[in-house]
Amino acid sequence: LKPLHDNVVLKKEEEENKTASGIILALSTIRSFIAGNSLVEAIGEGVKDAGYKVGDRVVYKEYSGTRIKIDEEEYIVIADEDILAVAA
């Protein structure tokens, strides 16, 4: 999947339903921790000085982008301006 213009392709990460210590989280709690957290798969040619690269984990606006499912993998095509931060 190759994004055009200033779009970015993100791969949605799997949602974990428990913490590292084994505590099971309610679905609403899970979403608040991981909403908008994905890996950068591809960057369009129109993106300049992004501050992130392919393979980085980024946080984006929760209701932005277009979701696509290819071969059981979920991707999001999103405008560069909707990416808010690079996760450490």
N, C-alpha and C positions, 0 to 999 in steps of 0.2 A: 504494500500500500504506500504510494508516494503522494504526500500532500502537495497541493498547489498553493501558490502565492504565499501568504503569511500564516498558513495553517500548520498545525503540528499534530502528529498521530501519537496518541498515548495508549498504552496497554493497561487496562484496568487490572489491578492486583486482586488476588483472592481475598475475600473477607474472612478474617479469623473470628471465631466465636468464643475464644477464651484467651485469657492473659497468659503471659509467660509462666506465671505461678500456678496456672490451671483453673482459675476462676472463670466460670462460664458467664458471658455477657449477654444481656438482653439485646434484641435486634436494634432497637433505637440507640442504645449505647454504642454498638458496633459502628453504626453509620456515622455517629458524631465523631468517632476517632479517625475513621478512614475516608470520609467523604472527600472526594477531590484529590486523592493520593494515588498517582499512577506513574508508570515508567515511560520515559520518552522513547518512542520507537523510530520516528522519522521527523525531520524538520524541513518545512518548505523553503524554497529558494528566496522567498520574499522576507524571511525572518532575518533581521539584522541585529547584531550585538545582543543575542538572547540572554546570555548569562547562564545558560544550561546547554547540555549536549545530549546526544543519544546515549541512553543508559542511565541518565539521571532520574531521580524520583522527584516529581514536582507536585505542588498543590495548586489547584485551579478553582475557579468559581463553580459552586456546586451544581447549578442548573444550566451550565453552558455546554456547547459542543453537540455533536451528533454521534450517537452510539451505533456501532456496527458490529455484527458478529460474523466472523470468518473462521471456519473449521473449529468451532466450539470455543474460540478465543474472543473475548470482548475488547473492542478498541473504541477510542473516542477521537474524533477529528475535531479539533478545537482551534480557535483563533489565538495567535500568539499573545494578544493583549489580555486574554482571559486567564493566562497562567500567572499566578500570584507570587509564588516562591519556590525555591529549590529546597527540598528537605535534606537535612543533614544526616 
